[in-house]
């Protein structure tokens, strides 16, 4: 009997640890500043409380426009707060009745709704090495070498000589007096040759 009692005392803490623990209610905060609710969207669990605090100089309040339950705060002056506990899951849209442009919402979840785990980070792919391509730029064309002036006098053909100059040269070479002198000399030489060739008597 004593052994069973001792065993029960030893197992009791482990059973208490394994038993499901009730969810602990939390309190979240929404700031009223610069004529806006911050954060504009808030997620809570059933049993959680939300406290609104006014940090503007103007007065604000919290009034539901839709949702599974309704609530309305008193008009909050600067640094005043108001707390509401959400017991029914659902989406609560609310606004400020003094400044209707101030709008926000609270998303209420069931108490046993598991918190969505953040998506796993994508696996990093190893960086692929790209082949290194080297290009050789084409050499610019060589600048043309200017032609060096020739030291030799230009060669002119007879075609480049004007017709009048050619006629003058031909006229000088064919001077009649020279022709006559040449004929006389040729005749004299011929006579001398004939005389020298005659036999003596």
mmCIF file of the C-alpha atoms, coordinates in Angstrom:
data_MODEL
# 
_entry.id   MODEL 
# 
loop_
_atom_site.group_PDB 
_atom_site.id 
_atom_site.type_symbol 
_atom_site.label_atom_id 
_atom_site.label_alt_id 
_atom_site.label_comp_id 
_atom_site.label_asym_id 
_atom_site.label_entity_id 
_atom_site.label_seq_id 
_atom_site.pdbx_PDB_ins_code 
_atom_site.Cartn_x 
_atom_site.Cartn_y 
_atom_site.Cartn_z 
_atom_site.occupancy 
_atom_site.B_iso_or_equiv 
_atom_site.pdbx_formal_charge 
_atom_site.auth_seq_id 
_atom_site.auth_comp_id 
_atom_site.auth_asym_id 
_atom_site.auth_atom_id 
_atom_site.pdbx_PDB_model_num 
ATOM 1   C CA . UNK A 1 1   ? 0.000   0.000  0.000    1.00 0.00 ? 1   UNK A CA 1 
ATOM 2   C CA . UNK A 1 2   ? 2.815   2.363  0.888    1.00 0.00 ? 2   UNK A CA 1 
ATOM 3   C CA . UNK A 1 3   ? 4.592   1.483  -2.389   1.00 0.00 ? 3   UNK A CA 1 
ATOM 4   C CA . UNK A 1 4   ? 1.476   2.349  -4.431   1.00 0.00 ? 4   UNK A CA 1 
ATOM 5   C CA . UNK A 1 5   ? 1.080   5.627  -2.570   1.00 0.00 ? 5   UNK A CA 1 
ATOM 6   C CA . UNK A 1 6   ? 4.720   6.540  -3.180   1.00 0.00 ? 6   UNK A CA 1 
ATOM 7   C CA . UNK A 1 7   ? 4.392   5.655  -6.890   1.00 0.00 ? 7   UNK A CA 1 
ATOM 8   C CA . UNK A 1 8   ? 1.317   7.855  -7.154   1.00 0.00 ? 8   UNK A CA 1 
ATOM 9   C CA . UNK A 1 9   ? 3.129   10.763 -5.580   1.00 0.00 ? 9   UNK A CA 1 
ATOM 10  C CA . UNK A 1 10  ? 5.999   10.353 -8.050   1.00 0.00 ? 10  UNK A CA 1 
ATOM 11  C CA . UNK A 1 11  ? 3.727   10.200 -11.122  1.00 0.00 ? 11  UNK A CA 1 
ATOM 12  C CA . UNK A 1 12  ? 1.444   13.070 -10.111  1.00 0.00 ? 12  UNK A CA 1 
ATOM 13  C CA . UNK A 1 13  ? 3.770   15.894 -11.309  1.00 0.00 ? 13  UNK A CA 1 
ATOM 14  C CA . UNK A 1 14  ? 4.257   14.199 -14.702  1.00 0.00 ? 14  UNK A CA 1 
ATOM 15  C CA . UNK A 1 15  ? 0.487   13.760 -15.187  1.00 0.00 ? 15  UNK A CA 1 
ATOM 16  C CA . UNK A 1 16  ? -0.029  17.404 -14.303  1.00 0.00 ? 16  UNK A CA 1 
ATOM 17  C CA . UNK A 1 17  ? 2.552   18.438 -16.901  1.00 0.00 ? 17  UNK A CA 1 
ATOM 18  C CA . UNK A 1 18  ? 0.988   16.251 -19.598  1.00 0.00 ? 18  UNK A CA 1 
ATOM 19  C CA . UNK A 1 19  ? -2.524  17.564 -18.990  1.00 0.00 ? 19  UNK A CA 1 
ATOM 20  C CA . UNK A 1 20  ? -3.623  20.346 -21.421  1.00 0.00 ? 20  UNK A CA 1 
ATOM 21  C CA . UNK A 1 21  ? -3.005  23.757 -19.969  1.00 0.00 ? 21  UNK A CA 1 
ATOM 22  C CA . UNK A 1 22  ? -5.712  26.401 -20.347  1.00 0.00 ? 22  UNK A CA 1 
ATOM 23  C CA . UNK A 1 23  ? -4.855  29.294 -22.650  1.00 0.00 ? 23  UNK A CA 1 
ATOM 24  C CA . UNK A 1 24  ? -3.643  32.363 -20.811  1.00 0.00 ? 24  UNK A CA 1 
ATOM 25  C CA . UNK A 1 25  ? -5.554  35.509 -21.703  1.00 0.00 ? 25  UNK A CA 1 
ATOM 26  C CA . UNK A 1 26  ? -3.465  38.373 -23.011  1.00 0.00 ? 26  UNK A CA 1 
ATOM 27  C CA . UNK A 1 27  ? -3.948  42.108 -23.242  1.00 0.00 ? 27  UNK A CA 1 
ATOM 28  C CA . UNK A 1 28  ? -3.040  43.926 -26.432  1.00 0.00 ? 28  UNK A CA 1 
ATOM 29  C CA . UNK A 1 29  ? -2.909  47.655 -27.037  1.00 0.00 ? 29  UNK A CA 1 
ATOM 30  C CA . UNK A 1 30  ? -4.152  49.982 -29.772  1.00 0.00 ? 30  UNK A CA 1 
ATOM 31  C CA . UNK A 1 31  ? -2.921  53.574 -29.909  1.00 0.00 ? 31  UNK A CA 1 
ATOM 32  C CA . UNK A 1 32  ? -5.101  56.496 -31.012  1.00 0.00 ? 32  UNK A CA 1 
ATOM 33  C CA . UNK A 1 33  ? -2.674  59.005 -32.489  1.00 0.00 ? 33  UNK A CA 1 
ATOM 34  C CA . UNK A 1 34  ? -2.534  61.310 -35.484  1.00 0.00 ? 34  UNK A CA 1 
ATOM 35  C CA . UNK A 1 35  ? -6.241  60.616 -36.029  1.00 0.00 ? 35  UNK A CA 1 
ATOM 36  C CA . UNK A 1 36  ? -5.686  56.909 -36.712  1.00 0.00 ? 36  UNK A CA 1 
ATOM 37  C CA . UNK A 1 37  ? -5.777  53.567 -34.891  1.00 0.00 ? 37  UNK A CA 1 
ATOM 38  C CA . UNK A 1 38  ? -2.405  51.808 -34.671  1.00 0.00 ? 38  UNK A CA 1 
ATOM 39  C CA . UNK A 1 39  ? -2.293  48.979 -35.558  1.00 0.00 ? 39  UNK A CA 1 
ATOM 40  C CA . UNK A 1 40  ? -5.176  49.182 -38.003  1.00 0.00 ? 40  UNK A CA 1 
ATOM 41  C CA . UNK A 1 41  ? -5.629  45.371 -37.889  1.00 0.00 ? 41  UNK A CA 1 
ATOM 42  C CA . UNK A 1 42  ? -5.164  43.340 -34.726  1.00 0.00 ? 42  UNK A CA 1 
ATOM 43  C CA . UNK A 1 43  ? -5.536  39.568 -34.191  1.00 0.00 ? 43  UNK A CA 1 
ATOM 44  C CA . UNK A 1 44  ? -6.617  38.239 -30.788  1.00 0.00 ? 44  UNK A CA 1 
ATOM 45  C CA . UNK A 1 45  ? -7.886  34.979 -29.278  1.00 0.00 ? 45  UNK A CA 1 
ATOM 46  C CA . UNK A 1 46  ? -11.114 34.430 -27.419  1.00 0.00 ? 46  UNK A CA 1 
ATOM 47  C CA . UNK A 1 47  ? -10.539 35.676 -23.891  1.00 0.00 ? 47  UNK A CA 1 
ATOM 48  C CA . UNK A 1 48  ? -7.957  38.297 -24.875  1.00 0.00 ? 48  UNK A CA 1 
ATOM 49  C CA . UNK A 1 49  ? -8.472  41.938 -24.062  1.00 0.00 ? 49  UNK A CA 1 
ATOM 50  C CA . UNK A 1 50  ? -7.679  45.023 -26.112  1.00 0.00 ? 50  UNK A CA 1 
ATOM 51  C CA . UNK A 1 51  ? -6.929  48.387 -24.534  1.00 0.00 ? 51  UNK A CA 1 
ATOM 52  C CA . UNK A 1 52  ? -7.324  51.569 -26.571  1.00 0.00 ? 52  UNK A CA 1 
ATOM 53  C CA . UNK A 1 53  ? -5.381  54.657 -25.401  1.00 0.00 ? 53  UNK A CA 1 
ATOM 54  C CA . UNK A 1 54  ? -5.878  58.161 -26.796  1.00 0.00 ? 54  UNK A CA 1 
ATOM 55  C CA . UNK A 1 55  ? -2.618  60.055 -27.514  1.00 0.00 ? 55  UNK A CA 1 
ATOM 56  C CA . UNK A 1 56  ? -4.236  62.864 -29.554  1.00 0.00 ? 56  UNK A CA 1 
ATOM 57  C CA . UNK A 1 57  ? -5.363  66.209 -28.171  1.00 0.00 ? 57  UNK A CA 1 
ATOM 58  C CA . UNK A 1 58  ? -8.803  65.595 -29.709  1.00 0.00 ? 58  UNK A CA 1 
ATOM 59  C CA . UNK A 1 59  ? -11.244 63.178 -28.085  1.00 0.00 ? 59  UNK A CA 1 
ATOM 60  C CA . UNK A 1 60  ? -11.883 59.754 -29.702  1.00 0.00 ? 60  UNK A CA 1 
ATOM 61  C CA . UNK A 1 61  ? -14.006 56.692 -29.041  1.00 0.00 ? 61  UNK A CA 1 
ATOM 62  C CA . UNK A 1 62  ? -14.344 53.087 -30.296  1.00 0.00 ? 62  UNK A CA 1 
ATOM 63  C CA . UNK A 1 63  ? -17.617 51.980 -31.887  1.00 0.00 ? 63  UNK A CA 1 
ATOM 64  C CA . UNK A 1 64  ? -18.265 48.715 -33.780  1.00 0.00 ? 64  UNK A CA 1 
ATOM 65  C CA . UNK A 1 65  ? -19.755 48.959 -37.259  1.00 0.00 ? 65  UNK A CA 1 
ATOM 66  C CA . UNK A 1 66  ? -19.960 45.177 -37.810  1.00 0.00 ? 66  UNK A CA 1 
ATOM 67  C CA . UNK A 1 67  ? -19.042 41.942 -36.053  1.00 0.00 ? 67  UNK A CA 1 
ATOM 68  C CA . UNK A 1 68  ? -20.439 39.052 -34.015  1.00 0.00 ? 68  UNK A CA 1 
ATOM 69  C CA . UNK A 1 69  ? -20.767 41.362 -31.002  1.00 0.00 ? 69  UNK A CA 1 
ATOM 70  C CA . UNK A 1 70  ? -20.987 45.109 -30.523  1.00 0.00 ? 70  UNK A CA 1 
ATOM 71  C CA . UNK A 1 71  ? -19.173 47.463 -28.187  1.00 0.00 ? 71  UNK A CA 1 
ATOM 72  C CA . UNK A 1 72  ? -18.926 51.195 -27.676  1.00 0.00 ? 72  UNK A CA 1 
ATOM 73  C CA . UNK A 1 73  ? -16.429 53.037 -25.537  1.00 0.00 ? 73  UNK A CA 1 
ATOM 74  C CA . UNK A 1 74  ? -16.976 56.330 -23.788  1.00 0.00 ? 74  UNK A CA 1 
ATOM 75  C CA . UNK A 1 75  ? -15.434 59.429 -25.283  1.00 0.00 ? 75  UNK A CA 1 
ATOM 76  C CA . UNK A 1 76  ? -11.747 59.224 -24.401  1.00 0.00 ? 76  UNK A CA 1 
ATOM 77  C CA . UNK A 1 77  ? -9.773  62.376 -23.698  1.00 0.00 ? 77  UNK A CA 1 
ATOM 78  C CA . UNK A 1 78  ? -5.994  62.681 -24.002  1.00 0.00 ? 78  UNK A CA 1 
ATOM 79  C CA . UNK A 1 79  ? -4.158  59.801 -22.244  1.00 0.00 ? 79  UNK A CA 1 
ATOM 80  C CA . UNK A 1 80  ? -7.415  58.060 -21.276  1.00 0.00 ? 80  UNK A CA 1 
ATOM 81  C CA . UNK A 1 81  ? -7.839  54.312 -21.955  1.00 0.00 ? 81  UNK A CA 1 
ATOM 82  C CA . UNK A 1 82  ? -10.657 51.814 -22.382  1.00 0.00 ? 82  UNK A CA 1 
ATOM 83  C CA . UNK A 1 83  ? -10.498 47.987 -22.424  1.00 0.00 ? 83  UNK A CA 1 
ATOM 84  C CA . UNK A 1 84  ? -12.777 45.396 -24.028  1.00 0.00 ? 84  UNK A CA 1 
ATOM 85  C CA . UNK A 1 85  ? -12.516 41.588 -23.711  1.00 0.00 ? 85  UNK A CA 1 
ATOM 86  C CA . UNK A 1 86  ? -13.311 39.536 -26.846  1.00 0.00 ? 86  UNK A CA 1 
ATOM 87  C CA . UNK A 1 87  ? -15.131 36.268 -26.107  1.00 0.00 ? 87  UNK A CA 1 
ATOM 88  C CA . UNK A 1 88  ? -16.769 35.519 -29.479  1.00 0.00 ? 88  UNK A CA 1 
ATOM 89  C CA . UNK A 1 89  ? -14.516 34.739 -32.475  1.00 0.00 ? 89  UNK A CA 1 
ATOM 90  C CA . UNK A 1 90  ? -15.040 36.788 -35.602  1.00 0.00 ? 90  UNK A CA 1 
ATOM 91  C CA . UNK A 1 91  ? -14.007 39.989 -37.331  1.00 0.00 ? 91  UNK A CA 1 
ATOM 92  C CA . UNK A 1 92  ? -14.929 43.254 -35.624  1.00 0.00 ? 92  UNK A CA 1 
ATOM 93  C CA . UNK A 1 93  ? -14.837 46.422 -37.698  1.00 0.00 ? 93  UNK A CA 1 
ATOM 94  C CA . UNK A 1 94  ? -14.894 49.656 -35.694  1.00 0.00 ? 94  UNK A CA 1 
ATOM 95  C CA . UNK A 1 95  ? -14.493 53.423 -36.114  1.00 0.00 ? 95  UNK A CA 1 
ATOM 96  C CA . UNK A 1 96  ? -14.468 56.718 -34.218  1.00 0.00 ? 96  UNK A CA 1 
ATOM 97  C CA . UNK A 1 97  ? -17.914 58.330 -34.092  1.00 0.00 ? 97  UNK A CA 1 
ATOM 98  C CA . UNK A 1 98  ? -16.302 61.775 -33.763  1.00 0.00 ? 98  UNK A CA 1 
ATOM 99  C CA . UNK A 1 99  ? -13.935 61.228 -36.688  1.00 0.00 ? 99  UNK A CA 1 
ATOM 100 C CA . UNK A 1 100 ? -15.557 58.624 -39.022  1.00 0.00 ? 100 UNK A CA 1 
ATOM 101 C CA . UNK A 1 101 ? -12.423 58.458 -41.208  1.00 0.00 ? 101 UNK A CA 1 
ATOM 102 C CA . UNK A 1 102 ? -10.667 56.666 -38.346  1.00 0.00 ? 102 UNK A CA 1 
ATOM 103 C CA . UNK A 1 103 ? -11.334 52.951 -39.059  1.00 0.00 ? 103 UNK A CA 1 
ATOM 104 C CA . UNK A 1 104 ? -9.741  49.664 -38.008  1.00 0.00 ? 104 UNK A CA 1 
ATOM 105 C CA . UNK A 1 105 ? -10.593 46.039 -37.205  1.00 0.00 ? 105 UNK A CA 1 
ATOM 106 C CA . UNK A 1 106 ? -9.953  43.259 -34.724  1.00 0.00 ? 106 UNK A CA 1 
ATOM 107 C CA . UNK A 1 107 ? -9.835  39.625 -35.881  1.00 0.00 ? 107 UNK A CA 1 
ATOM 108 C CA . UNK A 1 108 ? -10.892 37.300 -33.053  1.00 0.00 ? 108 UNK A CA 1 
ATOM 109 C CA . UNK A 1 109 ? -9.809  33.629 -33.171  1.00 0.00 ? 109 UNK A CA 1 
ATOM 110 C CA . UNK A 1 110 ? -10.999 30.708 -31.106  1.00 0.00 ? 110 UNK A CA 1 
ATOM 111 C CA . UNK A 1 111 ? -8.940  30.057 -27.993  1.00 0.00 ? 111 UNK A CA 1 
ATOM 112 C CA . UNK A 1 112 ? -7.633  26.711 -29.297  1.00 0.00 ? 112 UNK A CA 1 
ATOM 113 C CA . UNK A 1 113 ? -6.725  27.969 -32.795  1.00 0.00 ? 113 UNK A CA 1 
ATOM 114 C CA . UNK A 1 114 ? -3.057  27.191 -33.416  1.00 0.00 ? 114 UNK A CA 1 
ATOM 115 C CA . UNK A 1 115 ? -0.880  30.048 -34.456  1.00 0.00 ? 115 UNK A CA 1 
ATOM 116 C CA . UNK A 1 116 ? 0.093   29.725 -38.099  1.00 0.00 ? 116 UNK A CA 1 
ATOM 117 C CA . UNK A 1 117 ? 3.751   28.966 -38.390  1.00 0.00 ? 117 UNK A CA 1 
ATOM 118 C CA . UNK A 1 118 ? 5.680   31.276 -40.682  1.00 0.00 ? 118 UNK A CA 1 
ATOM 119 C CA . UNK A 1 119 ? 6.371   29.752 -44.101  1.00 0.00 ? 119 UNK A CA 1 
ATOM 120 C CA . UNK A 1 120 ? 9.777   28.128 -44.387  1.00 0.00 ? 120 UNK A CA 1 
ATOM 121 C CA . UNK A 1 121 ? 12.428  30.201 -45.991  1.00 0.00 ? 121 UNK A CA 1 
ATOM 122 C CA . UNK A 1 122 ? 13.132  29.145 -49.575  1.00 0.00 ? 122 UNK A CA 1 
ATOM 123 C CA . UNK A 1 123 ? 16.233  27.064 -49.949  1.00 0.00 ? 123 UNK A CA 1 
ATOM 124 C CA . UNK A 1 124 ? 19.069  29.010 -51.422  1.00 0.00 ? 124 UNK A CA 1 
ATOM 125 C CA . UNK A 1 125 ? 20.151  27.641 -54.733  1.00 0.00 ? 125 UNK A CA 1 
ATOM 126 C CA . UNK A 1 126 ? 23.899  27.438 -55.282  1.00 0.00 ? 126 UNK A CA 1 
ATOM 127 C CA . UNK A 1 127 ? 25.086  30.207 -57.466  1.00 0.00 ? 127 UNK A CA 1 
ATOM 128 C CA . UNK A 1 128 ? 25.782  28.954 -60.956  1.00 0.00 ? 128 UNK A CA 1 
ATOM 129 C CA . UNK A 1 129 ? 29.021  30.008 -62.453  1.00 0.00 ? 129 UNK A CA 1 
ATOM 130 C CA . UNK A 1 130 ? 28.682  31.577 -65.812  1.00 0.00 ? 130 UNK A CA 1 
ATOM 131 C CA . UNK A 1 131 ? 31.474  31.010 -68.318  1.00 0.00 ? 131 UNK A CA 1 
ATOM 132 C CA . UNK A 1 132 ? 33.720  33.995 -68.678  1.00 0.00 ? 132 UNK A CA 1 
ATOM 133 C CA . UNK A 1 133 ? 33.677  35.160 -72.264  1.00 0.00 ? 133 UNK A CA 1 
ATOM 134 C CA . UNK A 1 134 ? 36.460  37.460 -73.307  1.00 0.00 ? 134 UNK A CA 1 
ATOM 135 C CA . UNK A 1 135 ? 36.215  39.442 -76.464  1.00 0.00 ? 135 UNK A CA 1 
ATOM 136 C CA . UNK A 1 136 ? 39.109  40.975 -78.339  1.00 0.00 ? 136 UNK A CA 1 
ATOM 137 C CA . UNK A 1 137 ? 38.351  44.321 -79.803  1.00 0.00 ? 137 UNK A CA 1 
ATOM 138 C CA . UNK A 1 138 ? 39.295  44.642 -83.455  1.00 0.00 ? 138 UNK A CA 1 
ATOM 139 C CA . UNK A 1 139 ? 42.257  46.915 -84.028  1.00 0.00 ? 139 UNK A CA 1 
ATOM 140 C CA . UNK A 1 140 ? 41.345  50.168 -85.718  1.00 0.00 ? 140 UNK A CA 1 
ATOM 141 C CA . UNK A 1 141 ? 42.376  50.409 -89.365  1.00 0.00 ? 141 UNK A CA 1 
ATOM 142 C CA . UNK A 1 142 ? 45.808  51.910 -89.891  1.00 0.00 ? 142 UNK A CA 1 
ATOM 143 C CA . UNK A 1 143 ? 45.851  55.513 -90.963  1.00 0.00 ? 143 UNK A CA 1 
ATOM 144 C CA . UNK A 1 144 ? 46.871  55.908 -94.598  1.00 0.00 ? 144 UNK A CA 1 
ATOM 145 C CA . UNK A 1 145 ? 50.510  56.951 -95.039  1.00 0.00 ? 145 UNK A CA 1 
ATOM 146 C CA . UNK A 1 146 ? 50.715  60.184 -97.030  1.00 0.00 ? 146 UNK A CA 1 
ATOM 147 C CA . UNK A 1 147 ? 52.628  59.784 -100.287 1.00 0.00 ? 147 UNK A CA 1 
ATOM 148 C CA . UNK A 1 148 ? 56.124  61.221 -100.159 1.00 0.00 ? 148 UNK A CA 1 
ATOM 149 C CA . UNK A 1 149 ? 56.920  63.633 -102.957 1.00 0.00 ? 149 UNK A CA 1 
ATOM 150 C CA . UNK A 1 150 ? 59.347  62.065 -105.453 1.00 0.00 ? 150 UNK A CA 1 
ATOM 151 C CA . UNK A 1 151 ? 62.703  63.748 -105.919 1.00 0.00 ? 151 UNK A CA 1 
ATOM 152 C CA . UNK A 1 152 ? 62.993  62.597 -109.565 1.00 0.00 ? 152 UNK A CA 1 
ATOM 153 C CA . UNK A 1 153 ? 61.641  64.954 -112.200 1.00 0.00 ? 153 UNK A CA 1 
ATOM 154 C CA . UNK A 1 154 ? 58.362  63.876 -113.652 1.00 0.00 ? 154 UNK A CA 1 
ATOM 155 C CA . UNK A 1 155 ? 58.550  61.748 -116.744 1.00 0.00 ? 155 UNK A CA 1 
ATOM 156 C CA . UNK A 1 156 ? 56.696  63.287 -119.623 1.00 0.00 ? 156 UNK A CA 1 
ATOM 157 C CA . UNK A 1 157 ? 55.826  61.444 -122.782 1.00 0.00 ? 157 UNK A CA 1 
ATOM 158 C CA . UNK A 1 158 ? 55.764  62.875 -126.221 1.00 0.00 ? 158 UNK A CA 1 
ATOM 159 C CA . UNK A 1 159 ? 52.055  62.864 -125.943 1.00 0.00 ? 159 UNK A CA 1 
ATOM 160 C CA . UNK A 1 160 ? 52.360  65.540 -123.235 1.00 0.00 ? 160 UNK A CA 1 
ATOM 161 C CA . UNK A 1 161 ? 54.398  67.862 -125.556 1.00 0.00 ? 161 UNK A CA 1 
ATOM 162 C CA . UNK A 1 162 ? 52.192  70.319 -127.320 1.00 0.00 ? 162 UNK A CA 1 
ATOM 163 C CA . UNK A 1 163 ? 51.797  69.871 -131.051 1.00 0.00 ? 163 UNK A CA 1 
ATOM 164 C CA . UNK A 1 164 ? 53.393  73.240 -131.836 1.00 0.00 ? 164 UNK A CA 1 
ATOM 165 C CA . UNK A 1 165 ? 56.578  72.341 -129.911 1.00 0.00 ? 165 UNK A CA 1 
ATOM 166 C CA . UNK A 1 166 ? 56.842  69.004 -131.779 1.00 0.00 ? 166 UNK A CA 1 
ATOM 167 C CA . UNK A 1 167 ? 56.526  70.764 -135.114 1.00 0.00 ? 167 UNK A CA 1 
ATOM 168 C CA . UNK A 1 168 ? 59.226  73.243 -134.142 1.00 0.00 ? 168 UNK A CA 1 
ATOM 169 C CA . UNK A 1 169 ? 61.615  70.445 -133.200 1.00 0.00 ? 169 UNK A CA 1 
ATOM 170 C CA . UNK A 1 170 ? 60.961  68.567 -136.441 1.00 0.00 ? 170 UNK A CA 1 
ATOM 171 C CA . UNK A 1 171 ? 61.402  71.757 -138.415 1.00 0.00 ? 171 UNK A CA 1 
ATOM 172 C CA . UNK A 1 172 ? 64.757  72.397 -136.781 1.00 0.00 ? 172 UNK A CA 1 
ATOM 173 C CA . UNK A 1 173 ? 65.985  68.879 -137.511 1.00 0.00 ? 173 UNK A CA 1 
ATOM 174 C CA . UNK A 1 174 ? 64.878  69.027 -141.124 1.00 0.00 ? 174 UNK A CA 1 
ATOM 175 C CA . UNK A 1 175 ? 66.596  72.313 -141.959 1.00 0.00 ? 175 UNK A CA 1 
ATOM 176 C CA . UNK A 1 176 ? 66.968  72.455 -145.792 1.00 0.00 ? 176 UNK A CA 1 
ATOM 177 C CA . UNK A 1 177 ? 70.488  73.788 -145.583 1.00 0.00 ? 177 UNK A CA 1 
ATOM 178 C CA . UNK A 1 178 ? 71.614  70.856 -143.546 1.00 0.00 ? 178 UNK A CA 1 
ATOM 179 C CA . UNK A 1 179 ? 70.005  68.506 -145.994 1.00 0.00 ? 179 UNK A CA 1 
ATOM 180 C CA . UNK A 1 180 ? 71.775  70.145 -148.945 1.00 0.00 ? 180 UNK A CA 1 
ATOM 181 C CA . UNK A 1 181 ? 75.104  70.057 -147.126 1.00 0.00 ? 181 UNK A CA 1 
ATOM 182 C CA . UNK A 1 182 ? 74.648  66.418 -146.426 1.00 0.00 ? 182 UNK A CA 1 
ATOM 183 C CA . UNK A 1 183 ? 73.858  65.631 -150.036 1.00 0.00 ? 183 UNK A CA 1 
ATOM 184 C CA . UNK A 1 184 ? 76.903  67.590 -151.279 1.00 0.00 ? 184 UNK A CA 1 
ATOM 185 C CA . UNK A 1 185 ? 79.153  65.789 -148.826 1.00 0.00 ? 185 UNK A CA 1 
ATOM 186 C CA . UNK A 1 186 ? 77.779  62.451 -149.889 1.00 0.00 ? 186 UNK A CA 1 
ATOM 187 C CA . UNK A 1 187 ? 78.302  63.244 -153.598 1.00 0.00 ? 187 UNK A CA 1 
ATOM 188 C CA . UNK A 1 188 ? 81.876  64.386 -152.935 1.00 0.00 ? 188 UNK A CA 1 
ATOM 189 C CA . UNK A 1 189 ? 82.668  61.216 -151.065 1.00 0.00 ? 189 UNK A CA 1 
ATOM 190 C CA . UNK A 1 190 ? 81.120  59.178 -153.798 1.00 0.00 ? 190 UNK A CA 1 
ATOM 191 C CA . UNK A 1 191 ? 83.217  60.994 -156.473 1.00 0.00 ? 191 UNK A CA 1 
ATOM 192 C CA . UNK A 1 192 ? 86.373  60.439 -154.508 1.00 0.00 ? 192 UNK A CA 1 
ATOM 193 C CA . UNK A 1 193 ? 85.596  56.799 -154.188 1.00 0.00 ? 193 UNK A CA 1 
ATOM 194 C CA . UNK A 1 194 ? 84.958  56.541 -157.970 1.00 0.00 ? 194 UNK A CA 1 
ATOM 195 C CA . UNK A 1 195 ? 88.161  58.344 -158.828 1.00 0.00 ? 195 UNK A CA 1 
ATOM 196 C CA . UNK A 1 196 ? 90.201  56.205 -156.496 1.00 0.00 ? 196 UNK A CA 1 
ATOM 197 C CA . UNK A 1 197 ? 88.669  53.068 -157.930 1.00 0.00 ? 197 UNK A CA 1 
ATOM 198 C CA . UNK A 1 198 ? 89.610  53.844 -161.562 1.00 0.00 ? 198 UNK A CA 1 
ATOM 199 C CA . UNK A 1 199 ? 92.665  51.887 -162.835 1.00 0.00 ? 199 UNK A CA 1 
ATOM 200 C CA . UNK A 1 200 ? 95.744  53.850 -163.819 1.00 0.00 ? 200 UNK A CA 1 
ATOM 201 C CA . UNK A 1 201 ? 96.560  53.998 -167.666 1.00 0.00 ? 201 UNK A CA 1 
# 
